[in-house]
Amino acid sequence: MHILTTLNNITIKNSDGTSLEVELVTYLFGDDGQTNYVVYSKGELNGAEKDEVIYISRIKNDGDKLVLEEIVDDGEWANVQILLKRIANA
């Protein structure tokens, strides 16, 4: 597993052409060497503790651009949770 941690702003371009600037939290590199994820924040806070809301999307290479895909499979979410636990326990 490889993890690159950095705090930078990135721009996400939506399919409708609008753009959203978000804070890049980290990248997650799957154990299969092919599946990668981006963890980002829109600066939203939630709950009484004011925890920062984070988003995680799968990264797919689509020719000359990277595309973010929603994670909908429970098995894939379980794998992402394992990757996140590795960061927390590092």
Secondary structure, DSSP 8 states (H G I E B T S, - for coil): --EEEEEEEEEEE-TTS-EEEEEEEEEEE-TTSS-EEEEEEEEEEETTTTEEEEEEEEEEEETTEEEEE----HHHHHHHHHHHHHHHT-
